[in-house]
Amino acid sequence: MAYAMAWIVYLLMAALIMVAFERYLSEYLSHQPRLFIRALLAVGLFTPGVVSAETVYMVPACIAILFNVLIKSGLGVVKASLPILVVASVVFGVLLFRESRRQAAANYSENNS
């Protein structure tokens, strides 16, 4: 029960961090950096990971990385950072694809006008 409660509290706090970014900080940024920072924040906060191979419990990947840095486990840091790297490459690949499609559409409409 405590495991589920900890996840609920963590997800609530992560969602509040995202809302605070959108409400208070994003107004100072233009569209491109805002989208990049929003995606980076979401990947860092919401990607699950594992602390070690012996446990079956999932933890936030950023917490797993910090834990492995604190116990000075080099291989553990690499293993803990793999979920974030995979999710980040998928998310930023999709963002790059969308941006290239948007640029191509803008260039096409500009040339045909």
C-alpha positions in Angstrom: 0.0 0.0 0.0 2.8 2.4 0.8 4.3 1.8 -2.6 1.1 2.8 -4.4 0.8 5.9 -2.1 4.3 6.9 -2.8 3.7 6.7 -6.6 0.4 8.7 -6.2 2.2 11.5 -4.3 5.1 11.5 -6.7 2.9 11.7 -9.8 0.8 14.5 -8.2 3.9 16.5 -7.4 5.3 15.9 -10.9 2.0 17.1 -12.4 2.1 20.2 -10.2 5.7 20.9 -11.4 4.5 20.7 -15.0 1.5 23.0 -14.3 3.8 25.5 -12.5 6.1 25.5 -15.5 3.2 26.2 -17.9 1.7 28.8 -15.7 4.6 30.8 -14.5 7.7 30.1 -16.6 6.5 29.4 -20.2 5.3 32.9 -20.8 9.0 34.1 -20.8 10.0 31.7 -23.6 9.2 31.6 -27.3 7.4 28.6 -28.9 10.4 26.4 -29.8 12.3 26.5 -26.5 9.0 26.1 -24.6 8.1 22.9 -26.5 11.7 21.5 -26.0 11.8 22.3 -22.2 8.2 21.0 -21.7 9.2 17.7 -23.4 12.5 17.5 -21.5 10.6 18.1 -18.2 8.0 15.5 -19.0 10.5 12.9 -20.0 12.6 13.5 -16.8 9.7 13.4 -14.5 7.4 10.7 -15.9 9.8 8.0 -17.1 9.8 4.9 -14.9 12.9 2.9 -14.2 14.4 0.3 -11.9 16.9 0.8 -9.1 18.5 -2.7 -9.3 18.0 -6.0 -11.0 17.0 -7.7 -7.7 13.9 -5.6 -7.1 10.7 -5.7 -9.0 9.5 -2.3 -8.0 9.5 0.6 -10.5 10.8 4.0 -9.5 11.1 7.3 -11.4 14.1 7.0 -13.6 15.5 10.3 -12.4 15.4 9.0 -8.8 17.1 5.8 -9.8 19.9 7.7 -11.5 20.4 9.9 -8.4 20.4 6.8 -6.1 23.1 5.1 -8.2 25.2 8.2 -8.3 25.0 8.4 -4.5 26.1 4.8 -4.0 28.8 5.3 -6.7 27.7 2.5 -9.0 28.9 3.4 -12.5 27.2 0.5 -14.2 24.0 1.2 -12.2 24.0 4.8 -13.4 24.2 3.5 -17.0 21.4 0.9 -16.4 19.2 3.5 -14.7 19.7 6.1 -17.4 18.7 3.8 -20.3 14.9 4.2 -19.9 15.3 8.0 -20.0 17.5 7.8 -23.0 15.1 5.6 -24.9 12.0 7.7 -24.0 13.8 10.9 -24.8 15.0 9.7 -28.2 11.4 8.6 -29.1 9.9 11.9 -27.9 12.5 14.1 -29.5 12.4 12.1 -32.7 8.6 12.7 -32.9 9.1 16.4 -32.2 11.8 16.6 -34.9 9.6 14.8 -37.4 6.7 17.2 -36.6 8.9 20.2 -36.9 10.4 19.1 -40.3 6.8 18.4 -41.6 5.7 21.9 -40.4 8.8 23.5 -42.1 8.1 21.6 -45.3 4.5 22.7 -45.3 5.4 26.3 -44.7 8.0 26.3 -47.5 5.5 24.7 -49.8 2.8 27.3 -49.1 5.4 30.1 -49.4 6.6 28.9 -52.8 3.1 28.4 -54.2 1.8 31.9 -53.1 
